[in-house]
Amino acid sequence: MATKRITNGVLLEYMKGMKIELKQDITSLDSRMNRLEATMNRRFNEAQLHREALQEDLNATIKMVGKHEKTLARR
C-alpha cells in the first residue's frame, strides 16, 4: 500500500491556489456589490423624483380645490 506523503511544498502550492481562488471570489463579490449599489442608487433617485412629482400634483390639486371652494362659496 502506497503512503501519501504531504510535503510542505505540496501544501504551499495548494494554499497558493486557494488564495488565488479566494481573491477571484472577493473580486467577483465586490463587482456584484458595486452593481447592486449602483442599481439601488438609481432606483432611489427615481423614487425621489416620483415622490417630488406626486407632491407637486398634490399641491396643485389642493390649490385647485381651494379655488373651486371659493367659487362655490360665492354662488
C-alpha positions, 0 to 999 in steps of 0.5 A, a space after each residue: 500500500 502506497 503512503 501519501 506523503 504531504 510535503 510542505 511544498 505540496 501544501 504551499 502550492 495548494 494554499 497558493 491556489 486557494 488564495 488565488 481562488 479566494 481573491 477571484 471570489 472577493 473580486 467577483 463579490 465586490 463587482 456584484 456589490 458595486 452593481 447592486 449599489 449602483 442599481 439601488 442608487 438609481 432606483 432611489 433617485 427615481 423614487 425621489 423624483 416620483 415622490 417630488 412629482 406626486 407632491 407637486 400634483 398634490 399641491 396643485 390639486 389642493 390649490 385647485 380645490 381651494 379655488 373651486 371652494 371659493 367659487 362655490 362659496 360665492 354662488 
